[in-house]
Amino acid sequence: MGLQWIDLDLPRGKLQVRRTRTNGQEGLPKGGRERGVDLPASGVDSLKEHRHLRGAYVFCQEDGMRQQQRGAASQCQHQREPPRRLLLA
Protein backbone atom coordinates (compact mmCIF):
# COMPACT_ATOMS: atom_id res chain seq x y z
CA MET A 1 0.00 0.00 0.00
CA GLY A 2 1.77 3.09 -1.22
CA LEU A 3 -0.84 5.76 -0.51
CA GLN A 4 0.81 8.76 1.14
CA TRP A 5 -0.72 11.75 2.87
CA ILE A 6 0.76 14.04 0.18
CA ASP A 7 -1.47 12.21 -2.34
CA LEU A 8 -4.59 13.44 -0.55
CA ASP A 9 -6.28 16.82 -0.62
CA LEU A 10 -8.93 16.24 2.04
CA PRO A 11 -10.42 19.76 2.04
CA ARG A 12 -11.14 19.38 -1.69
CA GLY A 13 -12.02 15.66 -1.45
CA LYS A 14 -9.37 14.57 -3.96
CA LEU A 15 -6.86 11.74 -4.19
CA GLN A 16 -3.98 11.93 -6.67
CA VAL A 17 -2.87 8.50 -7.94
CA ARG A 18 0.87 8.99 -8.45
CA ARG A 19 2.33 5.52 -8.03
CA THR A 20 1.63 1.85 -7.76
CA ARG A 21 3.38 -0.89 -5.79
CA THR A 22 3.70 -4.37 -7.25
CA ASN A 23 5.89 -7.09 -5.76
CA GLY A 24 7.64 -4.51 -3.60
CA GLN A 25 8.52 -2.28 -6.55
CA GLU A 26 7.17 1.22 -6.98
CA GLY A 27 6.21 2.40 -10.46
CA LEU A 28 3.81 4.48 -12.49
CA PRO A 29 0.06 3.84 -12.24
CA LYS A 30 -1.82 2.00 -14.96
CA GLY A 31 -1.79 4.05 -18.12
CA GLY A 32 1.65 5.44 -17.27
CA ARG A 33 0.46 8.74 -15.85
CA GLU A 34 -1.01 10.31 -12.73
CA ARG A 35 -4.74 10.78 -12.36
CA GLY A 36 -7.09 12.43 -9.91
CA VAL A 37 -9.94 10.70 -8.12
CA ASP A 38 -12.87 12.37 -6.36
CA LEU A 39 -13.45 11.00 -2.86
CA PRO A 40 -16.93 10.61 -1.40
CA ALA A 41 -17.63 12.62 1.76
CA SER A 42 -17.71 9.39 3.81
CA GLY A 43 -14.20 8.53 2.56
CA VAL A 44 -12.90 11.98 3.46
CA ASP A 45 -14.45 11.68 6.94
CA SER A 46 -12.88 8.24 7.46
CA LEU A 47 -9.46 9.49 6.37
CA LYS A 48 -9.71 12.49 8.69
CA GLU A 49 -10.49 10.16 11.61
CA HIS A 50 -7.60 7.87 10.58
CA ARG A 51 -5.09 10.75 10.32
CA HIS A 52 -1.90 10.13 12.28
CA LEU A 53 1.58 11.60 12.59
CA ARG A 54 3.55 8.33 12.49
CA GLY A 55 4.80 8.65 8.95
CA ALA A 56 4.21 9.59 5.33
CA TYR A 57 2.07 6.55 4.52
CA VAL A 58 -1.68 6.54 5.15
CA PHE A 59 -1.54 2.85 6.07
CA CYS A 60 1.58 2.36 8.15
CA GLN A 61 2.94 0.34 11.00
CA GLU A 62 3.36 1.79 14.50
CA ASP A 63 6.92 2.86 13.59
CA GLY A 64 5.72 4.77 10.48
CA MET A 65 7.02 2.23 7.95
CA ARG A 66 4.78 1.31 5.02
CA GLN A 67 2.08 -1.22 5.90
CA GLN A 68 1.98 -4.45 3.95
CA GLN A 69 -1.22 -4.99 1.98
CA ARG A 70 -2.58 -7.69 4.31
CA GLY A 71 -2.13 -5.46 7.36
CA ALA A 72 -3.89 -2.54 5.72
CA ALA A 73 -6.86 -4.69 4.78
CA SER A 74 -7.30 -5.89 8.35
CA GLN A 75 -6.87 -2.31 9.62
CA CYS A 76 -9.73 -1.17 7.38
CA GLN A 77 -11.85 -4.15 8.40
CA HIS A 78 -11.67 -3.12 12.06
CA GLN A 79 -12.79 0.43 11.30
CA ARG A 80 -15.83 -0.50 9.23
CA GLU A 81 -19.27 -0.39 10.75
CA PRO A 82 -21.21 -3.64 10.77
CA PRO A 83 -23.77 -3.86 7.97
CA ARG A 84 -27.20 -2.50 8.81
CA ARG A 85 -30.13 -4.85 8.52
CA LEU A 86 -33.43 -3.76 7.12
CA LEU A 87 -36.54 -4.87 8.95
CA LEU A 88 -39.54 -5.40 6.75
CA ALA A 89 -42.93 -5.03 8.40
DOVO-505065 format. One record per residue (C-alpha): residue in one letter; x, y, z. Coordinates in nm, 3 decimals. Each point is the difference from the previous one (the first is absolute). Layout:
N
<rec aa="A" east="X" north="Y" up="Z"/>
...
//
This chain:
89
<rec aa="M" east="0.000" north="0.000" up="0.000"/>
<rec aa="G" east="0.177" north="0.309" up="-0.122"/>
<rec aa="L" east="-0.261" north="0.267" up="0.071"/>
<rec aa="Q" east="0.165" north="0.300" up="0.165"/>
<rec aa="W" east="-0.153" north="0.299" up="0.173"/>
<rec aa="I" east="0.148" north="0.229" up="-0.269"/>
<rec aa="D" east="-0.223" north="-0.183" up="-0.252"/>
<rec aa="L" east="-0.312" north="0.123" up="0.179"/>
<rec aa="D" east="-0.169" north="0.338" up="-0.007"/>
<rec aa="L" east="-0.265" north="-0.058" up="0.266"/>
<rec aa="P" east="-0.149" north="0.352" up="0.000"/>
<rec aa="R" east="-0.072" north="-0.038" up="-0.373"/>
<rec aa="G" east="-0.088" north="-0.372" up="0.024"/>
<rec aa="K" east="0.265" north="-0.109" up="-0.251"/>
<rec aa="L" east="0.251" north="-0.283" up="-0.023"/>
<rec aa="Q" east="0.288" north="0.019" up="-0.248"/>
<rec aa="V" east="0.111" north="-0.343" up="-0.127"/>
<rec aa="R" east="0.374" north="0.049" up="-0.051"/>
<rec aa="R" east="0.146" north="-0.347" up="0.042"/>
<rec aa="T" east="-0.070" north="-0.367" up="0.027"/>
<rec aa="R" east="0.175" north="-0.274" up="0.197"/>
<rec aa="T" east="0.032" north="-0.348" up="-0.146"/>
<rec aa="N" east="0.219" north="-0.272" up="0.149"/>
<rec aa="G" east="0.175" north="0.258" up="0.216"/>
<rec aa="Q" east="0.088" north="0.223" up="-0.295"/>
<rec aa="E" east="-0.135" north="0.350" up="-0.043"/>
<rec aa="G" east="-0.096" north="0.118" up="-0.348"/>
<rec aa="L" east="-0.240" north="0.208" up="-0.203"/>
<rec aa="P" east="-0.375" north="-0.064" up="0.025"/>
<rec aa="K" east="-0.188" north="-0.184" up="-0.272"/>
<rec aa="G" east="0.003" north="0.205" up="-0.316"/>
<rec aa="G" east="0.344" north="0.139" up="0.085"/>
<rec aa="R" east="-0.119" north="0.330" up="0.142"/>
<rec aa="E" east="-0.147" north="0.157" up="0.312"/>
<rec aa="R" east="-0.373" north="0.047" up="0.037"/>
<rec aa="G" east="-0.235" north="0.165" up="0.245"/>
<rec aa="V" east="-0.285" north="-0.173" up="0.179"/>
<rec aa="D" east="-0.293" north="0.167" up="0.176"/>
<rec aa="L" east="-0.058" north="-0.137" up="0.350"/>
<rec aa="P" east="-0.348" north="-0.039" up="0.146"/>
<rec aa="A" east="-0.070" north="0.201" up="0.316"/>
<rec aa="S" east="-0.008" north="-0.323" up="0.205"/>
<rec aa="G" east="0.351" north="-0.086" up="-0.125"/>
<rec aa="V" east="0.130" north="0.345" up="0.090"/>
<rec aa="D" east="-0.155" north="-0.030" up="0.348"/>
<rec aa="S" east="0.157" north="-0.344" up="0.052"/>
<rec aa="L" east="0.342" north="0.125" up="-0.109"/>
<rec aa="K" east="-0.025" north="0.300" up="0.232"/>
<rec aa="E" east="-0.078" north="-0.233" up="0.292"/>
<rec aa="H" east="0.289" north="-0.229" up="-0.103"/>
<rec aa="R" east="0.251" north="0.288" up="-0.026"/>
<rec aa="H" east="0.319" north="-0.062" up="0.196"/>
<rec aa="L" east="0.348" north="0.147" up="0.031"/>
<rec aa="R" east="0.197" north="-0.327" up="-0.010"/>
<rec aa="G" east="0.125" north="0.032" up="-0.354"/>
<rec aa="A" east="-0.059" north="0.094" up="-0.362"/>
<rec aa="Y" east="-0.214" north="-0.304" up="-0.081"/>
<rec aa="V" east="-0.375" north="-0.001" up="0.063"/>
<rec aa="F" east="0.014" north="-0.369" up="0.092"/>
<rec aa="C" east="0.312" north="-0.049" up="0.208"/>
<rec aa="Q" east="0.136" north="-0.202" up="0.285"/>
<rec aa="E" east="0.042" north="0.145" up="0.350"/>
<rec aa="D" east="0.356" north="0.107" up="-0.091"/>
<rec aa="G" east="-0.120" north="0.191" up="-0.311"/>
<rec aa="M" east="0.130" north="-0.254" up="-0.253"/>
<rec aa="R" east="-0.224" north="-0.092" up="-0.293"/>
<rec aa="Q" east="-0.270" north="-0.253" up="0.088"/>
<rec aa="Q" east="-0.010" north="-0.323" up="-0.195"/>
<rec aa="Q" east="-0.320" north="-0.054" up="-0.197"/>
<rec aa="R" east="-0.136" north="-0.270" up="0.233"/>
<rec aa="G" east="0.045" north="0.223" up="0.305"/>
<rec aa="A" east="-0.176" north="0.292" up="-0.164"/>
<rec aa="A" east="-0.297" north="-0.215" up="-0.094"/>
<rec aa="S" east="-0.044" north="-0.120" up="0.357"/>
<rec aa="Q" east="0.043" north="0.358" up="0.127"/>
<rec aa="C" east="-0.286" north="0.114" up="-0.224"/>
<rec aa="Q" east="-0.212" north="-0.298" up="0.102"/>
<rec aa="H" east="0.018" north="0.103" up="0.366"/>
<rec aa="Q" east="-0.112" north="0.355" up="-0.076"/>
<rec aa="R" east="-0.304" north="-0.093" up="-0.207"/>
<rec aa="E" east="-0.344" north="0.011" up="0.152"/>
<rec aa="P" east="-0.194" north="-0.325" up="0.002"/>
<rec aa="P" east="-0.256" north="-0.022" up="-0.280"/>
<rec aa="R" east="-0.343" north="0.136" up="0.084"/>
<rec aa="R" east="-0.293" north="-0.235" up="-0.029"/>
<rec aa="L" east="-0.330" north="0.109" up="-0.140"/>
<rec aa="L" east="-0.311" north="-0.111" up="0.183"/>
<rec aa="L" east="-0.300" north="-0.053" up="-0.220"/>
<rec aa="A" east="-0.339" north="0.037" up="0.165"/>
//
